[in-house]
């Protein structure tokens, strides 16, 4: 039986993240959610910023192909997601506001340092370090936001998800525009390095602001985190859901790198044009993400999630055969369904598990699903390098887009396991105190 207790302040004991005992969020709750959303934007902007710069980095470092550059993004993502479960354990035991702030500042410092080196191996090492700091975001934010809104966790995560669209838009747009319009180098930096330095500095400033202004969930009582293990069934189902959702993640992440290579090689787009397309296609998802979570509430959640993945997959298959005049429109519709599916799937998981294990559940989920997505840029770089001279022909990309489309649609089968995870419900500290599930420590 879990017990409620009033925590004593002791430096020898780990901080136990508090849970609200009231369903009424405060002004600081709204402010913290808004700051988390912007922090989410920075997290995605850092990765999106590198995608339009693939060919510039390849040429500046005199690399043999796109594959080594794409490996930097893949390594970043693999570390980011492989460390998600340990990050989830931290989010269930320590101050999540501190984890988020430190994670962003560390991530931003790595992006800044990327812009100060002309060597490939230091870039790869900084990608690893950036992933270690970046991994703190999703488990901590996906636990902190619902803790401020215990009676409306889906709404909180829907608003949090807006940050992904903002990040993809700003990151890709800014890096592509900045690299293309630089008439001369600044302080010996290459064109691709300047946006990395500038975005890194901006992330450091915002990280400090976040630490000063955001707050943990207000509380009266708290739950002893080490006394609430994860149920066995929850662990097994989470792994199964992550494996199937990882097919969606692989297709979605791979599509971003594939689109950048496709536009620059097959259609001679420059980095600014490529960044504009990649960034602008996710702009409407800023509105569609929270609306999608709201529109799929209750029994509509899982059918809505499956629909998003299937529609996104069908659209993805058409990209290499549609006229360029319609490309941005088609990509925008794709992005609405694709990015919307992430928030809906995360809400589907979060609202079916208790607040005491949300950090670990999301960490476990992201470790498998995210790692599958993270390897996609390297595989796409390898595949397109193998095309050789045919990489300049749009028709050569049809099989690649088709494979990603099939994986995207197959990811919809995750809804069958999600339905077995439990019923959506708001879990309060009192519910947790009275519940004694059969479980084993994880």
Secondary structure, DSSP 4 states (H G I P E B T S, - for coil): ---EEPPP--TTS-------SSS---HHHHHHHHHHHHHHHHHHHHHHHHHTTHHHHHHHHT-SSSHHHHHHHHHHHHHHHHTHHHHHHHHTTS-HHHHHHHHHHHHHHHHHHHTT---HHHHHHHHHHHHHHHTHHHHHHHHHHHHH-TT-HHHHHHHHHHHHHHHHHHHHHHHHHHHHH-SS-BTTB-HHHHHHHHHHHHHHHHHHHHHHH--PPP-SSEE-GGG-PPPHHHHHHHHHHHHHHHHHHHHHHHHHHHHHHHHHHHS---HHHHHHHHHHTTSTHHHHHHHHHHHT-TTHHHHHHHHHHHHHHHHHHHGGGS-GGGHHHHHHHHHHHHHHHHHHHHHHHHTTS-GGGHHHHHHHHHHHHHHHHHTHHHHHHHHHHHTGGGGGSGGGGHHHHHHHHHHHHHGGGHHHHHHHH----PPPHHHHHH--------
